[in-house]
Amino acid sequence: MSISVRPLEPRDLQTVTRVLTGSWGGSTVMAVGRGEMVDAAGLPGFLAHLDQDVAGVLTYADRGDAVEVVTIDAVIPGKGVGRALLEAVRGVAAERGAARLWLMTTNDNTHALRFYQRYGFDLVALHRNAADEARKLKPAIPAESDGIPIRHYLELELRLRAPAPARG
């Protein structure tokens, strides 16, 4: 079994929308740092295959001196798909000279938090009660998962280079 990862192409829109809908209840997701909804299916990203099967999707956005992972979904978990997708977007971020690669996850998502930290991401911010604010824009965001109330967003980053010195 081999994982292949390639950039998203216009012909992938239906596949990306299907994966995002399965994971997120639609292709529209909350951009917490900006307080707005984003159609992730329209963003650049990567599609992973395990042999011939769709194995995962990652979407990202340029944010000035950083690249944000907006969504990451391993359709076939436990096979290295998430790591392969992160490697691909990390390469894009490094190529663009970004200082950091960053993402958000919710406080209940302990499996993802463990995965990101093992990859090398560092927890840099807690956005208290951000899930409550996000629900005002997207009421379909669940209130709990596995008995854990979903309240906060956790911001994690992977430093790619030192930030540019402040001017002034």
C-alpha positions as CSV (number, residue, x, y, z in Angstrom):
1,M,0.0,0.0,0.0
2,S,1.5,3.3,-1.0
3,I,0.3,6.9,-0.3
4,S,0.4,9.4,-3.1
5,V,-0.3,13.1,-2.6
6,R,-0.9,15.7,-5.3
7,P,-2.2,19.3,-5.4
8,L,-6.0,19.7,-5.8
9,E,-7.2,20.4,-9.3
10,P,-10.6,21.7,-10.5
11,R,-11.7,18.2,-11.4
12,D,-11.4,17.3,-7.7
13,L,-14.2,19.6,-6.5
14,Q,-16.8,16.9,-6.2
15,T,-14.4,14.6,-4.3
16,V,-13.3,17.4,-2.0
17,T,-16.9,18.5,-1.3
18,R,-17.8,14.9,-0.5
19,V,-15.0,14.4,2.0
20,L,-15.6,17.8,3.6
21,T,-19.3,17.1,3.9
22,G,-18.6,13.8,5.6
23,S,-16.2,15.3,8.1
24,W,-17.6,18.9,8.6
25,G,-21.2,18.6,7.6
26,G,-20.5,20.7,4.5
27,S,-17.7,22.4,2.7
28,T,-18.2,25.6,4.7
29,V,-16.0,25.9,7.8
30,M,-15.3,28.5,10.4
31,A,-12.2,30.6,10.0
32,V,-11.9,31.3,13.8
33,G,-9.1,33.8,13.6
34,R,-11.1,35.9,11.2
35,G,-14.6,35.2,12.6
36,E,-16.1,34.2,9.2
37,M,-17.2,31.2,7.3
38,V,-15.0,30.0,4.4
39,D,-15.9,27.5,1.6
40,A,-12.9,25.2,2.1
41,A,-13.7,23.3,-1.2
42,G,-12.6,26.5,-3.1
43,L,-9.2,26.7,-1.4
44,P,-5.9,25.2,-2.6
45,G,-4.9,21.9,-1.1
46,F,-3.9,18.4,-1.6
47,L,-5.6,15.1,-2.3
48,A,-4.1,11.8,-0.9
49,H,-4.7,8.4,-2.4
50,L,-3.9,5.0,-0.8
51,D,-3.4,2.8,-3.8
52,Q,-6.5,3.8,-5.9
53,D,-8.7,4.9,-3.0
54,V,-9.3,8.5,-1.8
55,A,-7.4,8.6,1.5
56,G,-7.5,12.2,2.5
57,V,-7.9,15.9,1.8
58,L,-6.1,19.0,3.1
59,T,-7.0,22.6,2.3
60,Y,-5.0,25.6,3.2
61,A,-4.9,29.4,3.0
62,D,-2.0,32.0,2.8
63,R,-2.2,34.3,5.7
64,G,0.6,36.9,5.2
65,D,3.8,35.4,6.6
66,A,2.0,32.1,7.4
67,V,0.1,29.2,5.9
68,E,-3.0,28.1,7.7
69,V,-4.2,24.5,7.4
70,V,-8.0,25.1,7.1
71,T,-9.1,21.5,7.0
72,I,-7.3,18.1,7.1
73,D,-9.2,14.9,6.8
74,A,-7.7,11.4,6.7
75,V,-10.5,9.3,5.3
76,I,-8.4,6.2,5.8
77,P,-6.9,6.7,9.3
78,G,-3.8,5.1,10.8
79,K,-2.0,4.7,7.6
80,G,0.2,7.9,7.5
81,V,-2.3,9.9,5.4
82,G,-2.4,12.9,7.8
83,R,1.4,13.0,8.0
84,A,1.7,12.8,4.2
85,L,-0.8,15.7,3.8
86,L,1.1,17.8,6.4
87,E,4.4,17.1,4.6
88,A,2.9,18.4,1.4
89,V,1.5,21.6,2.8
90,R,4.7,22.1,4.9
91,G,6.6,22.0,1.6
92,V,4.4,24.7,0.1
93,A,4.8,26.9,3.2
94,A,8.6,26.5,3.2
95,E,8.7,27.2,-0.6
96,R,6.8,30.4,0.0
97,G,9.1,31.5,2.8
98,A,6.4,31.4,5.4
99,A,7.5,31.8,9.0
100,R,5.0,29.3,10.3
101,L,2.4,26.7,9.4
102,W,-0.6,26.8,11.7
103,L,-4.0,25.4,12.4
104,M,-6.9,25.3,14.8
105,T,-8.7,22.4,16.5
106,T,-11.3,22.2,19.1
107,N,-10.7,21.3,22.8
108,D,-12.5,17.9,22.5
109,N,-10.3,16.7,19.6
110,T,-7.7,15.0,21.8
111,H,-6.7,12.5,19.0
112,A,-5.8,15.3,16.6
113,L,-4.1,17.3,19.4
114,R,-1.8,14.3,20.1
115,F,-1.2,13.8,16.4
116,Y,-0.2,17.5,15.8
117,Q,2.1,17.6,18.8
118,R,3.8,14.4,17.7
119,Y,4.3,16.0,14.3
120,G,6.0,19.0,15.9
121,F,3.3,21.6,16.3
122,D,3.2,23.7,19.5
123,L,0.2,24.9,21.3
124,V,0.4,28.7,21.1
125,A,-3.1,30.0,21.9
126,L,-6.4,29.2,23.5
127,H,-9.4,30.9,22.0
128,R,-11.8,30.7,24.9
129,N,-15.5,30.2,24.0
130,A,-14.7,30.6,20.3
131,A,-16.9,27.5,19.5
132,D,-19.9,29.4,21.0
133,E,-19.2,32.3,18.7
134,A,-18.7,30.0,15.7
135,R,-22.1,28.4,16.4
136,K,-23.7,31.8,15.8
137,L,-22.5,31.5,12.2
138,K,-22.7,27.8,11.8
139,P,-25.4,26.3,14.2
140,A,-24.6,22.8,13.0
141,I,-21.3,22.8,15.0
142,P,-22.1,20.2,17.8
143,A,-22.1,21.2,21.4
144,E,-20.2,18.1,22.5
145,S,-18.2,15.1,21.3
146,D,-17.7,11.9,23.3
147,G,-19.1,13.6,26.4
148,I,-16.7,16.6,26.1
149,P,-18.3,20.0,25.7
150,I,-16.9,21.8,22.6
151,R,-16.2,25.3,23.8
152,H,-12.7,26.4,22.8
153,Y,-10.4,26.5,19.8
154,L,-6.7,25.6,20.2
155,E,-4.2,27.2,17.9
156,L,-1.1,25.2,17.1
157,E,1.9,26.3,15.0
158,L,4.9,24.8,13.4
159,R,7.7,27.3,13.2
160,L,9.5,27.1,9.8
161,R,11.8,30.0,10.3
162,A,12.3,32.9,12.7
163,P,9.8,35.7,12.3
164,A,10.9,38.9,10.6
165,P,12.2,41.5,13.1
166,A,9.7,44.2,14.0
167,R,10.2,47.6,12.4
168,G,9.8,50.7,14.2
